[in-house]
Amino acid sequence: MPWLVVRTTYVSMKDSIFDDARKYHSIEEFKSGSPGFYDIALKKRWLKEMIWLDPVRRLQLTKEEVFNLSKLYKSKASFYKGNRDVYYYAKKNGWLDEMTWFITPHGKWTKEEVFEESRKYSSRKDFENGSRGAYNAARTNKWLDEMPWLVRTHHDIWTKEEVFEESKKYSSRKKFYEGNGTAYGIARRKKWLDEMPWLVLTPIKWTRDTVFGESHRYKSRGEFQKKGRGAYAVAQKNKWLDEMTWLKPQLKTWNKEKVIEEAMKYSTKVMFHSKSSVAYKVALRNKWMDEIEEIVGWK
């Protein structure tokens, strides 16, 4: 019966198109992001079934429809990020607590669990970004040094003890800078270099390579100017700043949506405060913290 094959293909295509459409929050986004699937949906008159793309209709959803949409997500945070309007509609109606299928944040990590989780990553930074809870447990318990499979990058946080231990590999400040610019930069900014008498004081010659290398340690021109004055002055004099596209020209404007998205990066409120103090203060000032805690799932 060849018609059975045709019917199976038709259903499969519809499912695929609907799955793709769920990535979007409006018909305009769907049309722009997946024009091919949009054209088929338009031709087949499926758009009217995609209630999540209509801002008016999605706020007239039944409780059952809201629950079905929420099951597309693994956590309250991903639900909020993926379909903000429906999330707030569910919150307004007091349905969020009934959505028991949402994964809650991991509780206390054991050493065995932390080590097993860490082996999924190749660097400390990837470990921190991919599994902040396990990373925090490893850092708090000083297990990171027992994980040689995690490569240390310039993004990692160095303690004073670790910086001093690293500096003792070198005989001068210049060699320290050339051997490990990240640790050297931290020591210089923290004013620890004067506590390292084993390092002979020799001036650093700011060439194009050393200036560009120094600039990569900063996120913005303002930070570069403040913490790397010598290199910044040379870069400014030689008109190299415009080539440093990795330096953000201005600070981020923190609105509510951006603050919540920033908070989602951290596994605890303490980490949010430590890693993104500006966004944290904005949340406190605007009294958004209770809502953020509910969305992210902090204990």
N, C-alpha and C positions, 0 to 999 in steps of 0.2 A: 504494500500500500504506500505508494510514493507520497501521498498527501500527508502521511504521518511525519515523514522527514521534514517536509516544508513547515509543518506546524511547530515541530520541535525547534527548528532554526529560528522561527518567528518569535517564539517565547524567549529563547536565549538572547536574541538581539535586543528585545525589549528590556529584559533584566539588566543587560549590560549597559544600556543607555540610561536606565533609571539609576543604577549604581553610580555611573559617572556624574549624573545630574545632581546627586546628593552632595557633591563637593562644593556646590555653589549655593549662594543665598538669595539670588534673584535671577529672573529670566535673562536680564542683560548680561550678568556674569556668565551664565550658561552659554549664551550665544557667542560671547567673546572668547571664552575659554575652550569650548568644544563645538565649533561651528558645524562640523559634520553631523554630530549626534543631535544638535539642536534642529537642524534642517529635517532630519528624519522624524524627530519628535513632533515638530510642527506639522509635517505632512500627515503623520499618523494620528494627529489630534491627541497626543499624549500629554501635552503641556498642562491641560486642565487637571490631570491626575497628580501633577507634581506640586502639591500644595505648599511644600516648603519653599518654593520659589516665589510665592505670592505673599507679600507682607500683610495684606488684609486677611486673606483666607487662613494663613498659618496662625493668626491670633483668634480664629474662630474654631480651632481644632477641638475635638472631643478629648476627654481624658485618655481614652484608649489610643487615639491617634498620637497624642503627645508621648505616651509611654512607648509606643512602637517606634517613633522617631528617636527617642532617647536611647533605645537599645542599639542604635547604630554606633554608639560611643562607649568607651570603656570606663570613663570616669566623669565626674562632674566637671572637671577642668576641660576635658576634650569636648564634652557636651556644650559648655559655655563657648569654647573657641569655635566649634563647628556650626552652631546654630544658636546665636545669642538671643534672638527674639523669642524662640520657643523655650529656651532655658529660663528667661525671665517670666514668661507666661506660666511655666510650671512652678516657678518659685512663688509667683503671686498667688497661685491657687493652692499652695502648700503641698505639692505633690513630690517634691525632690526627695524627701525622707522616705517615700514609699518605693523609690527606685533602688531596690536592694542589689540590683545586678551591677551597680557601679563598683569598680575596684577601689578599695580604700588604700591610703598610703601604707607602705611596709612598716611594720612595727620595729622592734629591736633586732638589729642584725647581729648574728653570731659571727665569730671569726671564720668559721668554715664557709658560711654563706657569702661573706664579704670576699674571700679569696676566690671562690667559685665565680662570683659575679665579675670580679676584676679581670679574669682571664678572657672575657669577651672583648677587651679593649687593648690597644697597642701603646697608649700613652696615658699619663696621669690626667691630662686635660680631657681626653676622650672619656675616660672613666668618670671624671667629675661631671661632664655634660650629660653623659648617658645614664648615670645612676648616682645621683647626688647623695641619696641616703646611704648607700654602701660606701661611697667615697668619704663622706663625713665620718662614718664609723671608723674607717681605716685611718683617717688622719688623726682623729681624736685618740685612738688607741696606739698610734705610731706604728702601724702595720705597713705603711707604704714602702718603707725601705726593704721590706721582706718580699716585695713584688718586683723582681728584676725585669719581668716582661713588660713593665710599664715604663716606656721611655719618658724621660723628663724633658719638657719643652720650656721655651722662654715664658710661656703663659702661667707656669706653675707658681704657687705661692712658696716662698722660701722663708724659713724661720731664721732668727739671728744665729742660732747654733749651727745650722746648715751652711749659712753664708760664711761664717768664720772657718768652718772645717774646709770648705771649698777654697777659701783664700790662701790657706796654708800650703796649697800645691804650687804656689807661685812665689817668686823672689822680689817682684816689684809690682807697683800698681799698674804699670803699663802692661806687664805680662798677664796680670790678673784680668784686666779689661779685655785683652786679646784672646785669652783662654776661655773666659766665661763672662761675657759682657752683661748677661742678665744678673748674675750674682754681684758683679762689680757695681752695676747701676743701682741695685738695692742698697748695697753698702754705702754708696755715695749719697743717695737720697736720705738714708737713715742716719747719716753722719757717723758711720762705724769705722771708716777708713783710718781715722786717727787712733783707733784702738788696736790697729794691726801693725805693730812696730816691725814685723818681719817683712813688710812690703816697702821696698825702697821707693822713695817718691821721685818719679820721672814724669815729665809732662807728656800728655797725649797729643799727638799731632792730628789735627782734624782734617783728614783728606776726604774726598767725595765718598769713598767706601765706608770710612768710619762714621761720617755724618749720617749717611743713609742707614747704616747698621744701628746707630743710636736712635734714629727716628722711629724705627720699627718697634721700639719698646713702649711707644705712647699711642693713645687712641685719638688724640685731637691736637691741633696746633697749639691750643692754649696749654695743654699738659706738657707738650714738648718744650714750649717756651719757658714754662715755670720750672720744670725738673731737669731740662737738658740745655741750659742757657748757652753754654759755650758752643755746642753743636748747632743749636738753633740760630745763633748769631752768624755762624759761618754759612749755614743754609740760606738765611735771609740775604746775606751779602752777595752770595753767588746765584741768587734767584732759583734755588732748587726746590723751594717749598711747593710750588705748583706741580712738581713731578711726584710729590709724596701723596698720592691719591688715597693712601690708607689712613691719612690723618683727617679726621672729621673737622670741617670748618667751623662748626658751631654746636652748642649743646642741644640735646634733645628736649623738645617741649613735652612735658608729661601731662597728658590728659588721662581720664579715668581708664579708657580702653588700653592705653599703652602701659599704665601702671599695673593693671591686672595681668597683661601678657608678660611683663617683666617678672612679676611675682611667681608666675607659673614655672619659671626656670629653677626655682629653689625648693628644696624639700622641707625646709623649716622656716619659721618666721625669723629666727636668729640669723640664718644664712641670708635671707632677703635683706635684713638690716645691714649685715656685714658687707655683702657683695654689691648692693645697690642702695646706698644710703639716701641718695637724692629722691629716688622713687618711693622709698620707704617713708621719708618725711612728708612727701606730697600726699601719700595715702593717709597718714596720721592727721595731717592738717585738714584734709577734706572729709575725714571720718568714713573712709572706705574700708578700713581694715577688717571689720566684721564680715563684710561681704566677700572680701578677698579670701579670708580664712575658710569661709564656707565653700567657695568655688574651688580653691586649691586643695582643701582637705587637710590643712595643718591641724595637728593635735594641740 
